[in-house]
Amino acid sequence: MKSLYYIIIVFIFIIEYYIFYVIYIKMKNIPIVIFIILFSIILLNSLYLKISCNTTIEGLETKNTDKTNSNANDDDDEDIKQRFNKLQEKVNKIQDQIVDAEKSNNENAQTLKQLKNKS
């Protein structure tokens, strides 16, 4: 498929050169030549993007097919479990901090009430 795009690009260059030769050298019409050059640049860029997008998609597909092995899936499962355990530990620490903060808030509220009652 890539070779077809490259053939199209070469064909566009040949047509552009011919048009440039006929219009610019024979007719001396500069605005048309500028328009054709800009149009061909846009067309070539779109073809280049099409080629590059196809190669990245093919590269992603090969990466995904490599991971279909059971070993790769087992490694992924273990990695996910380790991440989950780490996150669970962080959640537990945060919950403990919340409980400690609530206790200290209750103690502070009681001491504040005692100070108000004394005064």
Secondary structure by P-SEA (a helix, b strand, c coil): caaaaaaaaaaaaaaaaaaaaaccccccccaaaaaaaaaaaaaaaaaaaaaaaaaaaaaaaaaaaaaccaaaaaaaaaaaaaaaaaaaaaaaaaaaaaaaaaaaaaaaaaaaaaaaaac
